[in-house]
Amino acid sequence: MRLLIAGASGLVGGNCLDFFSKQSNIEVIGTHYSFPTNNTVFFDTLNLDNPDNFDVWKFRPTHILHAGALTHVDLCEQEPEQSYKQTVQSTLNILQIANSLQAKVIYISTDYVFDGQAGPYDEMAETNPLSIYAKHKWEAEELIRKESKHSLILRITNVYGDEIRDKNFVNRLFNACLQKESLKLKLPIDQFATPVNAHDLAQALWVLLREGKQGIYHIAGTDYLNRVQLAEKIFSYFPEHKIEVVACTTIELNQAAPRPLQGGLKSKKFLTEFPFFRFTSVDQYLVKKLK
Ligand SMILES: NC(=O)c1ccc[n+]([C@@H]2O[C@H](COP(=O)([O-])OP(=O)(O)OC[C@H]3O[C@@H](n4cnc5c(N)ncnc54)[C@H](OP(=O)(O)O)[C@@H]3O)[C@@H](O)[C@H]2O)c1
């Protein structure tokens, strides 16, 4: 297998690059766009003719994982054209490469394709994206479904884990506690999700690829938490450190993009097909990190 990971300077792509690089019988290349890392190469999914692009035609991937998107949900609401380009147009371009090389596409999507009235959701649930980010992710999913036979779509939410920029919610709060930064946080008590460890996600993808699976899979960790509960879980490991959490509603937060409130995903389909797979909890991750 030759795997190309677009967006490997990010949280999900970076964990996949790290995980797949350690497996045998896989050649893997990860790409960055604006944030070069030690083990990624430049590739602009928006300009396939950029002379600085890594030569994908020479590498001839058999599989392409598209983990690149504009992931700042509120920015997408304010800059819909940029959101369209980085999420939908980039997917169209990835499809163009994949189809001409007959490579299998793996697309990373989100629980934001649902409206958050009745989560956590299984793969059969009806979608109803609320925000620009969510609509563009759904549009990209649709393109993948229509234009790419045998493709795999993984929906995920609230990803956390080791990453170069340590910008995910769990690691940001964890590091702030370690460094004894004083914090006062205003967090929504009504946004629920199923946080998933990026390493587990990479491992789950590997299992799916080995078995030649296609279609949609929901990949979720074992917790179902709102943002306040998630933050308090982290703070519970630092009892001496004083942190102020102000719980509020999403309406009070006045975020630019609407959020699905009762979100989250069920990995029942995945776990039924792979009953021996174990997703870790946030607690397990934090305990390991503290050692
Ligand atoms: N994190 C979550 O909680 C979460 C939840 C649901 C779904 N997802 C989905 O999972 C995927 C990965 O998310 P993430 O959290 O890993 O995001 P991330 O850390 O923000 O990384 C996004 C990646 O996309 C790359 N990228 C952006 N525009 C690009 C372009 N035009 N060409 C090539 N690469 C481009 C970025 O490259 P540079 O940084 O080098 O510019 C970066 O590597 C996204 O599709 C996101 O929608 C994430």
The ligand as a Gaussian input file, in Angstrom:
#p B3LYP/6-31G(d) Opt

LIG

0 1
 N      -10.316000      18.034000      15.229000
 C      -11.587000      17.686000      15.353000
 O      -12.139000      17.690000      16.474000
 C      -12.375000      17.254000      14.152000
 C      -13.707000      16.882000      14.346000
 C      -14.450000      16.473000      13.240000
 C      -13.881000      16.423000      11.985000
 N      -12.598000      16.816000      11.822000
 C      -12.051000      16.794000      10.460000
 O      -10.822000      16.111000      10.463000
 C       -9.939000      16.675000       9.478000
 C       -8.626000      17.012000      10.137000
 O       -8.861000      17.911000      11.218000
 P       -7.703000      18.346000      12.209000
 O       -8.299000      18.570000      13.536000
 O       -6.527000      17.449000      12.055000
 O       -7.392000      19.784000      11.588000
 P       -6.094000      20.675000      11.706000
 O       -5.240000      20.230000      12.846000
 O       -6.600000      22.083000      11.668000
 O       -5.338000      20.360000      10.358000
 C       -5.891000      20.703000       9.115000
 C       -4.906000      20.289000       8.064000
 O       -5.408000      20.692000       6.800000
 C       -4.325000      21.221000       6.058000
 N       -4.815000      22.073000       4.991000
 C       -5.640000      23.140000       5.087000
 N       -5.836000      23.667000       3.868000
 C       -5.136000      22.921000       2.991000
 C       -4.925000      22.979000       1.582000
 N       -5.515000      23.893000       0.805000
 N       -4.110000      22.044000       1.017000
 C       -3.543000      21.089000       1.786000
 N       -3.708000      20.965000       3.108000
 C       -4.493000      21.892000       3.702000
 C       -3.518000      21.952000       7.108000
 O       -2.208000      22.219000       6.639000
 P       -1.305000      23.405000       7.248000
 O       -1.618000      23.501000       8.716000
 O        0.093000      22.960000       6.956000
 O       -1.696000      24.641000       6.514000
 C       -3.535000      20.912000       8.220000
 O       -2.561000      19.923000       7.993000
 C      -10.671000      17.886000       8.915000
 O      -11.261000      17.509000       7.699000
 C      -11.754000      18.186000       9.925000
 O      -12.887000      18.754000       9.329000
 C      -11.819000      17.230000      12.875000

